[in-house]
Amino acid sequence: MINFEVNGQAAAFDGDENTPLLWVLRDHLDLKGSKFGCGIGQCGACSVHINGAVQRSCITPVSSVAGQSIMTIEGLAPDEKNLHPVQQAWLEEDVPQCGYCQAGQLMAAADLLIRIPQPSDADINSSMTNICRCGTYVRIRKAIHRAADLLGQQNNSGGEHA
């Protein structure tokens, strides 16, 4: 039995310890936000946070997350009325086109803003390695800058997200 936490809740998996975390999240915990894209950790559609850092869940064996804390896109905001600043910025900047990669993009952007609260374009270009087949990179960059501003405003007013 592999025990871990997902979005603040206890979780367990008693199957093959080499099962990719992505399939445990999607098939066993019914968290469908993280997507299967490439299966080799290149595209980033499956990105989640493990102990606060973004990782590709399609190449992460569930055995490696024993005792750890995982956050999926479903856990990024407390509810639909209190979006995380990256989610709010994504909507304000109309980022998604097809939307398939967006959960992974949002998780990568949230991780970037934790590490670099006011990223430059160069920081964004080097950190955002997720692939968007629709090519919405200009809107993604603009939304990350907007989210950084929103986070700054929240931090100055005592907001919750980081």
C-alpha positions as CSV (number, residue, x, y, z in Angstrom):
1,M,0.0,0.0,0.0
2,I,1.4,3.4,-1.1
3,N,0.1,6.3,1.0
4,F,0.3,9.9,0.0
5,E,-1.7,13.1,0.0
6,V,-3.6,14.6,-2.9
7,N,-5.0,18.1,-2.7
8,G,-4.9,18.0,1.0
9,Q,-6.7,14.7,1.4
10,A,-5.2,11.3,2.3
11,A,-4.9,8.9,-0.6
12,A,-3.7,5.3,-1.0
13,F,-2.9,3.0,-3.9
14,D,-2.5,-0.8,-3.6
15,G,-1.7,-1.7,-7.2
16,D,1.5,-2.0,-9.1
17,E,4.1,0.4,-7.6
18,N,5.5,1.2,-11.1
19,T,2.1,2.6,-12.2
20,P,2.6,6.2,-13.4
21,L,1.2,8.7,-11.0
22,L,-0.9,10.1,-13.8
23,W,-2.9,6.9,-14.1
24,V,-3.4,6.7,-10.4
25,L,-4.8,10.2,-10.3
26,R,-7.0,9.8,-13.3
27,D,-8.2,6.1,-13.1
28,H,-8.1,5.4,-9.3
29,L,-8.7,8.9,-7.8
30,D,-11.0,10.2,-10.6
31,L,-9.0,13.4,-10.9
32,K,-9.2,14.0,-14.7
33,G,-7.6,17.5,-14.9
34,S,-4.1,16.2,-15.5
35,K,-3.9,15.0,-19.1
36,F,-2.0,12.3,-21.0
37,G,-0.1,13.9,-23.8
38,C,3.1,12.2,-24.8
39,G,3.8,9.6,-22.0
40,I,7.5,10.5,-22.0
41,G,7.6,13.6,-19.9
42,Q,8.1,16.0,-22.8
43,C,4.8,17.9,-23.3
44,G,3.8,18.7,-19.7
45,A,0.1,18.1,-20.1
46,C,0.3,15.9,-17.0
47,S,2.1,18.4,-14.8
48,V,1.3,18.3,-11.1
49,H,3.1,19.7,-8.0
50,I,4.8,17.1,-5.8
51,N,5.9,18.6,-2.4
52,G,5.4,22.1,-4.0
53,A,7.5,21.6,-7.2
54,V,6.1,20.9,-10.6
55,Q,6.8,17.4,-12.0
56,R,5.5,15.3,-14.9
57,S,3.2,12.7,-13.6
58,C,3.3,10.4,-16.6
59,I,6.9,9.4,-15.9
60,T,6.6,9.5,-12.1
61,P,6.1,6.0,-10.6
62,V,3.5,6.1,-7.8
63,S,6.0,4.4,-5.5
64,S,8.1,7.6,-5.6
65,V,5.4,9.7,-4.0
66,A,4.9,7.6,-0.9
67,G,4.4,10.0,2.1
68,Q,4.5,13.0,-0.2
69,S,2.0,15.8,-1.0
70,I,0.6,16.1,-4.5
71,M,-1.4,19.0,-5.8
72,T,-3.3,18.7,-9.1
73,I,-5.1,21.4,-11.1
74,E,-8.2,20.4,-9.1
75,G,-6.5,21.6,-5.9
76,L,-5.0,24.8,-7.2
77,A,-8.0,26.9,-6.1
78,P,-10.1,26.4,-3.1
79,D,-13.3,26.8,-5.2
80,E,-14.7,28.3,-8.4
81,K,-15.3,31.7,-6.7
82,N,-11.7,32.0,-5.4
83,L,-9.5,31.2,-8.3
84,H,-5.7,31.0,-8.0
85,P,-4.2,34.1,-9.6
86,V,-2.8,32.1,-12.6
87,Q,-6.3,30.8,-13.3
88,Q,-7.8,34.3,-13.0
89,A,-5.1,35.6,-15.3
90,W,-5.6,32.8,-17.8
91,L,-9.3,33.8,-18.1
92,E,-8.6,37.5,-18.2
93,E,-6.1,37.0,-21.0
94,D,-8.2,34.4,-22.8
95,V,-5.3,32.0,-23.0
96,P,-6.9,28.7,-23.9
97,Q,-7.6,27.7,-27.4
98,C,-8.3,24.0,-27.5
99,G,-7.5,23.8,-23.8
100,Y,-5.9,20.3,-23.7
101,C,-2.5,21.5,-22.3
102,Q,-3.8,24.2,-20.0
103,A,-4.0,22.3,-16.7
104,G,-0.3,21.5,-17.1
105,Q,0.5,25.0,-18.3
106,L,-1.3,26.4,-15.2
107,M,0.6,24.1,-12.8
108,A,3.9,25.0,-14.4
109,A,3.1,28.8,-14.3
110,A,2.1,28.5,-10.6
111,D,5.4,26.7,-9.9
112,L,7.3,29.4,-11.8
113,L,5.7,32.2,-9.8
114,I,6.6,30.5,-6.5
115,R,10.2,30.4,-7.5
116,I,10.3,33.8,-9.3
117,P,7.5,36.1,-8.2
118,Q,8.2,38.7,-10.9
119,P,9.6,36.7,-13.9
120,S,11.1,38.3,-16.9
121,D,10.2,37.2,-20.4
122,A,13.5,35.3,-20.4
123,D,12.5,33.6,-17.1
124,I,9.2,32.5,-18.6
125,N,10.7,31.3,-21.8
126,S,13.3,29.2,-20.0
127,S,10.9,27.8,-17.3
128,M,7.8,27.1,-19.3
129,T,8.8,24.0,-21.1
130,N,5.2,22.7,-21.6
131,I,4.1,22.3,-25.2
132,C,1.0,24.1,-26.5
133,R,0.0,22.6,-29.9
134,C,-2.2,25.6,-30.6
135,G,0.7,28.0,-30.0
136,T,-0.8,30.3,-27.4
137,Y,2.7,31.1,-26.0
138,V,2.3,34.9,-26.3
139,R,-1.0,34.8,-24.3
140,I,0.6,32.4,-21.8
141,R,3.5,34.8,-21.2
142,K,1.1,37.7,-20.9
143,A,-1.1,35.8,-18.4
144,I,2.0,34.9,-16.3
145,H,2.9,38.6,-16.0
146,R,-0.7,39.3,-15.1
147,A,-0.7,36.6,-12.5
148,A,2.5,37.9,-11.0
149,D,0.8,41.3,-10.6
150,L,-2.3,39.7,-9.1
151,L,-0.1,37.7,-6.6
152,G,1.8,40.9,-5.7
153,Q,-1.6,42.7,-5.0
154,Q,-2.7,39.7,-2.9
155,N,0.5,39.6,-1.0
156,N,0.3,43.3,-0.3
157,S,-3.3,42.9,1.0
158,G,-2.7,39.6,3.0
159,G,-4.1,37.2,0.4
160,E,-3.9,33.4,0.6
161,H,-2.3,32.2,-2.7
162,A,1.4,31.9,-3.2
